[in-house]
Amino acid sequence: MFRNLSPYAIGIRKPLSESVKLAKLGGFQGVEININEVLKLVEEKSISYVRGVFRDGGVKPGGWGLPFEWRGDRDTYEKGLAKLSRLASVASGIECTRVFTWILPFSDDKSFEENFNWHVSRLKPIADVLSKADCSLGLEFIGTETLRLNRKHSFIHDLSGILKLCRALELENVGVLLDSWHWYTSRGTLEDILKLKGGEVIYVHVNDAPANVPIDKLLDNVRCLPGETGVIDLVGFLRALKSIGYDGPVTPEPFSDKVNRMLPEDAVKVTGDSLKKVWERAGLTD
């Protein structure tokens, strides 16, 4: 496992070269990328140039989000899918092969079964394109209960549900994006994680929850830095991931207004320090 910075998750919007420097400044070992930006750099300069940005910065590429609205209308989906092969090839060329997206935990117009089948129809072609470039796809379940209030149909919102969707895609390059927040809000346990195989986890997010707020009252966009409150057992969470052999990025996603208001240099230091403290308490080494 390695500590990975998502600049976007702490309110930073900077070019790749600056993001790499900020990641290093914060003590991170990897950094999330904007794959469209990387493609542009490859076309304007070269793939060797992009590799050099990471090599010279001493930070590895961590992963990238699916870069098109796959939930949208058919035309938007088809255009995004058509471009994905080129993006995945470029990502593979810089050894950044972990891709991720999230699954909405509700629908106002599709029953559970209809929604499940629709997700398979949309995600399977995506995973197939990624597979051809040796890229994997992590699917994130959203556990926050308040997001499902007043919605007509509930959908996948826990680990067992997302695993069923992953298996329905019938491709070996599909697994879970496991977010400590959604694991906690879905009332997940360490035993749930320990039942997984390391290869079933593609990506990891870490964060903490506000103190003295019942699980069913938590708001999805009000979170804390890793280890800030101790509400979420991140030490156990990380140890469980290590135990199953997970070897990918561990990315803070605090959704913290306090952090977002900081200067980029301060934000990466505060975020990096919070993760490193939990990292060391979990007995992990660089």
N, C-alpha and C positions, 0 to 999 in steps of 0.2 A: 504494500500500500504506500501511497505517497500523498503528501499534503498538496492540494491543488487549489489555485485561486480562480474564482469566477469573478472577474472585474464587475460584470453586469449585476451580480447579486449584491454588491455593496455600493452601487450607484456610480460606478466608474465607466466612462465611455472614452477610451483612448485607442490610438492605433496599436497594432501588434507590437512594434518595437518598444513602445512605452509600457504596454501591459507586461511584457516580459521583464523589464527592469523593475516594475512595481512588484511583481511576484517575487523576484529575488530579494528585494528590499524587505518584504514581509516574511521572509524565511520559508516561502513556498518552494516546492520542488517541481511543480507543474503549473500550467495556466490554460484555462479554457480559451478556445479560439472562436472567432467569427469566420466560418468557412468561406463565405462569399468574399470577405476581405483577403483571405489567404489565396483564393483563386485569382483575384485581381493582381496580387503581388506576383504570383507565379507567371501570369500572362505578361505583366509589365517588366518583370525582371527575370526570375527563373526559380525553379524549385530549389536549386542549390542556395540561392539567396535566402529563401525562407528557412531552410534547414540551418543556415548560418546564424540567423537571428536567434534561434533557440540555442544552438551550440555555444555561440559567443556569450549569450546571456546566462548560461548555466542552468537553464530551466527547460523542462520537456513539455511538449504539447499534451494537454490533458484530455480533451474531448470537445464535442460540438453538438449543439442542438439541431434538430431537423430544421432546415432553413426555409421551409415553405408551409403554408397553411393547408395541411393535409386534411383538415376537417371541413374545408370550404367547398365551394361548388365544384362540379366535375372538371370544368375547364382549368380552374386554378390548380386542382390536384394533378391533372395530366401534365400541365406545363412544369410544375415542380418536380414531378417524377422523372420527366424527360431530362431535366438538368442534373438530377441527383447523381447519375452515373459519373459525370465529369467531376463533380465535387468530391465524391467518394474516392475516386482515383487519385485526386490531388491529396486528399487527407491521408490515404494509404502511403503516398509518396513521402510524407513527412512523419510517418508512423504515429498518426493520430486517428485511431480506428474505432474509438468508442463514441457512439452517437446516441442521443436520447430525446425523448419527448414524454409528455404526460397525458394521462387519460382522465377526462372529466368524470366526476363521480355521480353524474345525474344526466337526465335528458328530459326535456319537456314535450318531446314528440315521438320518442321511440320506447317501446317496452324493453325490458332487460334483454330478452332473447333477440329481438330485432336489432338492438344496439350492439350486442355482442357480435352478431353476424356481420353487421356493417363495419365494425372495427377490424374484424378479420379481413374483410374485402379490401379495406383501405391500407392496412398495415402490412399484409403479406407481400404485395408487390414491392413495397418500400424495403422490407427486410431482404427480399430476394435481390434487389439491385445492390444493396449494401454488401450482401454476402459475396457477390462477384468481385468486389474490391477488398475482400477480407476485413470488412468493417462489421461491427456488431451493433445491435439496437437494444437500448435499455428503455423499458416502459415503466413510468412512475405512476403508482397509485396515489390518490389524494384522499387522505383519511379524515380531514377536518370535518367534524359533524355539522357545524353551522353552515357549511356550503351546501348541504343537502336539504336544508329547511325550505319548505314551501315549493319544492320541486315535484313535478308530477311522477317521475320515475327515478328511483335510485339506481345507481350502476356500480361497477367495481370500485371498492374503496378500502381494500385490505390486501395483504400479501397473498393469501390463498387465492383470491379472485384474480389478481394480476398474473399469478403463475398459470392459472387455467387459460387465460388469454394468450400468454406466451406459448404454451403447449399447443394451442389451437392453430397457431401460425405454422407449426410443423417445420421449423427451420432452426438449425443448431446455433445460429448467430443471434438469437433473441433471448433476452433475459430481463432482469429487474433493475430499475434505478431505485435503490433503497434510500429513502430520506428518513432520518431519525425522527423528524417532526411527524411525518405521516405514519411511521411505525408506532410512535407513541399515541397519536390521536386515534388510531384504529385499534388501540389496546393490544398491540403486538407484544410478544414476549421474546426474551433471549432464546428460549427453546425454539421458537419459530425460525430464527436466523440460523441456529445450529443445525436445523434439519436441511438447510440448503447446501448445495455444492458451490465452491468458490466461483466456478464458471457460470453459475446461474445469476450472479450479480455483475452487472455491467458497469454501474456507476453508483456513487454514494454521495449524498448530501448530509451535512451535519449542522445542527443548530440546537437551541435550547428553547424552553417554553417559559412564559411569565409565571412567577410564583403566585400561589393562592388563587388560581383560576381553574375551575373544574374543567375536565376534558371536553365536556359537551358545550362549554361556553367559549372555548378558545377561538380566536379569529385567525384566519389563515395568514394574513399579512402582518400580524403582530407577533414577532418572534424575538429571540435573543441570540447573542453570540454563543458559540459552543462553550459549555461550562459556566456560563454567566450566572445561572440560578441553581443548577444541579437538579432541576425538575426531571429532565430526561437523563437516563443512565447512559451517558456517552462512553464512559469507561467500559462498561459491560458490552455496549453496542460494538465498540471498536475491537475489543478482545474476541467477541464472537465472530466478527468478520475475519480477523486474523486466523482464528481457529479453523474456519472452513476453507482457508486458502485464498481469500480474495486478495488480488494484487494490483488493483486499479486506483484511480483517483479518489481522494476524500476531500470534498469541496464544501466549505462553509456557505450556507445560504441563510443568513440571519434575518433578512427583511427588517432591518433596524433603522428607524428614522435617525437615531443618534449617529450611527455609523455613516449613513448616506449623506449627512450634512458635513462630515469631516472632509478635510483636504485629502486627495487620493493617497498621499504618502502616509498620512496619519491613519487613514482607514485600513490600509493593507497591514500596517504594523500592529494595530489593535486586533484585527481579525486574525492575523498570523500568530500573534502571541497567545490569543485565546485557544486556538486550535493546538498549538504546540504544548500548552500546559496539560490539556486533556490527553494528548498523544503520549506525553511522558508518564502521566498517571496510569495510562493503560499498559505501560511497559513496552511501547513501541520504540523502535530505533530508526534512525535515518539510513 
